[in-house]
Amino acid sequence: MTVLEIVKGQDNPILRTVCKPVEAFDKELKGIIRDMKDTLKRAKGLGIAAPQVGLDMRAFIFITDFGTKKQVVREAINPEVIFASDQQVIGEEGCLSLPNKFGNVYRPQEVIVSFFDVGGEQQKMRLEDLDARVFLHELDHINGVLFLDRLADSLIL
């Protein structure tokens, strides 16, 4: 088990970087994703993106169906949103890179997304509610955006 150090601070340059696409689906990528999963498990988060562990790459992991028997940790490499519903819902978000900071953010209630798994197989998924929120939060990370940039109201400390 390898737990990586989580990068912290809203002004940290790696957290404000638009990350580079992943080009090689190789043993190194598999090791990085495995370490990110170990890190997420230790941190007890719902997702973690490559820049949060100091890496400039379009990759993150996220949990779907959190708290149910169907809960799964998924990897998303070179992800994109194909469709986002017009219906926006507000929800509280926090971030492993911004400890003890929480705030309300509007996100689409439903998205259809495309990404590659660690083996290079393309995946398409329809995500709703918390699953959509977590995916979009992590997607923001690889685009250099933090949830603080999207606050609907004042920050809750």
C-alpha positions, -999 to 999 in steps of 0.1 A, spaced: 0 0 0 15 33 -11 -2 65 2 8 96 -17 10 131 -2 -20 152 -9 -12 187 -23 -29 214 -2 -37 251 -7 -59 270 -31 -28 289 -45 -7 258 -51 3 260 -88 -4 223 -96 -40 227 -84 -44 256 -109 -29 236 -139 -49 224 -169 -35 189 -170 -20 171 -200 -38 142 -216 -26 107 -207 -10 91 -238 3 58 -224 -19 32 -207 10 13 -193 23 -3 -161 34 31 -147 -2 45 -151 -16 14 -134 8 20 -105 -2 56 -102 -39 47 -102 -33 20 -76 -15 45 -53 -42 71 -58 -68 45 -47 -47 38 -16 -45 75 -9 -82 80 -14 -90 51 10 -67 65 37 -81 101 32 -117 88 33 -127 110 3 -151 104 -26 -126 112 -53 -91 124 -59 -74 138 -90 -39 135 -103 -29 172 -95 -39 166 -59 -10 142 -56 13 165 -76 8 149 -111 1 169 -143 -22 143 -160 -58 141 -169 -67 113 -145 -88 109 -114 -106 83 -94 -141 86 -80 -166 66 -61 -200 58 -75 -230 46 -54 -213 58 -22 -226 41 9 -244 13 -9 -237 -23 -17 -230 -12 -53 -202 13 -42 -173 12 -67 -141 31 -70 -136 40 -107 -107 55 -126 -113 82 -152 -85 88 -177 -89 117 -202 -125 123 -191 -151 145 -208 -187 155 -204 -209 146 -234 -241 160 -219 -250 180 -189 -287 186 -178 -300 221 -176 -314 213 -141 -289 225 -115 -289 213 -79 -270 228 -50 -249 207 -27 -222 211 -1 -187 203 -13 -154 199 4 -119 190 -9 -90 169 3 -67 197 -9 -86 223 11 -91 207 45 -119 220 67 -134 242 40 -169 236 27 -193 255 6 -224 252 -16 -219 246 -53 -245 243 -81 -239 214 -104 -259 197 -132 -283 171 -117 -274 146 -145 -244 142 -169 -233 117 -195 -196 112 -195 -169 95 -214 -135 84 -202 -110 56 -204 -103 31 -177 -68 22 -166 -67 -6 -192 -74 19 -221 -110 8 -226 -134 36 -233 -164 39 -209 -196 59 -211 -218 65 -181 -249 84 -171 -243 99 -136 -269 116 -114 -269 134 -81 -239 127 -59 -222 106 -86 -224 135 -111 -213 160 -85 -181 139 -76 -172 134 -112 -176 171 -120 -156 181 -89 -127 159 -100 -130 170 -136 -127 206 -124 -94 196 -106 -78 185 -139 -89 217 -154 -73 238 -127 -106 248 -111 -114 244 -73 -148 242 -58 -140 276 -42 -142 291 -77 -178 279 -80 -193 288 -46 -230 297 -47 -227 316 -14 -202 323 13 -177 297 25 -186 276 55 -156 271 78 
